[in-house]
Amino acid sequence: MQYTALFIRDKDAGGYTVRVPALSGCITEGDTLLEALENTKEAILAYLESLSRDNLAAPEDKAIVELYEDEEEAWVLRIPVEETISVA
């Protein structure tokens, strides 16, 4: 399973903010790109575990990502997720 994530560099404050469009409200950050990537993996897993606890199905990935006007420097990455949790 993979989810598309949008990594946005904050030119003023430094660091990165990350959105996972398929997982409503799944947003994280990191001071470096590597930290943001690791935090994104953790956020996706936590989101999916929460769905599983509530007996809800994991949503399909959204491969098309909409950029907001202020997201000038952004990268789209597909994040592989270990399927070690039981998702309904």
C-alpha positions in Angstrom: 0.0 0.0 0.0 1.2 3.5 -0.8 0.0 7.0 -0.2 0.8 10.2 -2.1 2.3 12.9 0.2 2.9 16.6 -0.6 6.1 18.0 1.0 6.0 21.8 1.1 9.2 23.7 2.0 8.7 26.7 4.3 11.0 29.3 2.8 10.6 31.7 5.7 10.7 29.5 8.8 12.6 26.6 7.3 11.6 23.0 7.5 8.8 21.2 5.7 5.0 20.7 6.1 3.5 17.5 4.7 -0.1 16.8 3.6 -1.5 13.3 2.7 -4.5 14.3 0.6 -6.2 10.8 0.7 -6.2 10.9 4.5 -8.3 13.9 5.5 -6.5 16.0 8.2 -3.3 14.0 8.0 -0.6 16.7 8.2 2.8 16.6 9.8 6.1 18.4 9.6 9.9 18.1 10.0 12.9 20.4 10.2 14.7 18.4 7.5 13.3 16.5 4.5 14.4 13.2 6.1 12.7 14.1 9.4 9.5 15.1 7.5 9.6 11.8 5.6 9.9 9.7 8.8 7.2 11.8 10.5 4.9 11.2 7.4 5.3 7.5 7.6 4.4 7.6 11.3 1.4 9.9 10.7 0.1 7.6 8.0 0.4 4.5 10.2 -1.3 6.2 13.1 -4.1 7.4 10.9 -4.6 3.9 9.5 -4.4 2.3 13.0 -7.1 4.7 14.1 -9.4 3.7 11.2 -8.7 0.1 12.0 -9.7 0.5 15.7 -13.0 2.1 14.5 -13.5 -0.7 12.0 -13.3 1.7 9.1 -11.7 1.0 5.7 -8.6 2.7 4.6 -9.3 5.2 1.8 -7.8 4.8 -1.6 -4.8 6.9 -2.5 -5.3 10.2 -4.4 -2.6 10.3 -7.0 -3.6 13.8 -8.2 -2.6 16.4 -5.7 -3.9 20.0 -5.6 -1.4 22.7 -4.8 -2.6 25.8 -2.9 -1.5 29.2 -4.0 1.2 29.6 -1.3 2.8 26.2 -1.9 5.4 27.4 -4.3 8.2 24.9 -3.5 6.6 21.4 -3.2 7.4 17.8 -4.0 5.1 14.9 -4.4 6.3 11.5 -3.0 4.6 8.1 -2.9 5.1 6.8 0.7 5.1 3.0 1.1 3.2 1.8 4.2 4.0 -1.5 5.8 0.8 -3.6 5.9 1.4 -4.9 9.4 -1.8 -3.5 10.8 -5.2 -5.0 10.1 -7.3 -2.5 8.1 -11.0 -3.3 7.8 
